[in-house]
């Protein structure tokens, strides 16, 4: 059983297979860069014990991180929990993709993993929206080449910036109001956050497809995608575990003989 560890800017997500197919069991801890190994180990051990996870069945582990300082920390945690040294995903890992960009070494490891899974499992070309602390929009073409994309502030980050930079606007939860034209400040912010993000997804999709000259498979993943996708006018496939399955694919390509 392969344990995947996705270290994001906001959350650390541990993933384990949940039977056959694409489903994964997910377990989350908050990302705190300055948290020491011992504290992460205690939190992770308590989390798995509470959830009844049998870590003795784990026979492999892989880490993908956008927080470099936490890679050695979580590597030690995994070693103590399972006795296994995890494989670390890097931009140079075998992924099944060709990096057709000028600076391949700068590509985020999370983008590499998610796009590797997209290329392996869905019709190409594909546009992949990963909606986390930042929103990344990337393209894999029909030749399984990663050709680039766009990066935006994440939906929650945008709302937090609005709240911290203004004196009278409230902080709100990310959820859709009943309509786009709203009368209260709270619902107006929610409208801008949710419907604005959906319009961004539709709009960037149109621009990307126009540049490519063809229609694409549209995928959305990441913590906020499930909230935004239902309000898009284009048909997006919400895939919660895309990144984790990409990590599994990279592990197999690099570690299994």
Secondary structure as GFF3:
##gff-version 3
##sequence-region A 1 257
A	DSSP	beta_strand	2	7	.	.	.	ID=ss1
A	DSSP	beta_strand	11	17	.	.	.	ID=ss2
A	DSSP	beta_strand	24	30	.	.	.	ID=ss3
A	DSSP	alpha_helix	37	51	.	.	.	ID=ss4
A	DSSP	three_ten_helix	55	57	.	.	.	ID=ss5
A	DSSP	beta_strand	60	65	.	.	.	ID=ss6
A	DSSP	three_ten_helix	68	70	.	.	.	ID=ss7
A	DSSP	alpha_helix	71	82	.	.	.	ID=ss8
A	DSSP	beta_strand	87	88	.	.	.	ID=ss9
A	DSSP	beta_strand	98	99	.	.	.	ID=ss10
A	DSSP	three_ten_helix	104	106	.	.	.	ID=ss11
A	DSSP	alpha_helix	109	121	.	.	.	ID=ss12
A	DSSP	beta_strand	126	131	.	.	.	ID=ss13
A	DSSP	beta_strand	134	140	.	.	.	ID=ss14
A	DSSP	beta_strand	145	153	.	.	.	ID=ss15
A	DSSP	alpha_helix	155	165	.	.	.	ID=ss16
A	DSSP	alpha_helix	185	212	.	.	.	ID=ss17
A	DSSP	beta_strand	217	221	.	.	.	ID=ss18
A	DSSP	alpha_helix	225	229	.	.	.	ID=ss19
A	DSSP	beta_strand	237	238	.	.	.	ID=ss20
A	DSSP	alpha_helix	242	255	.	.	.	ID=ss21
###
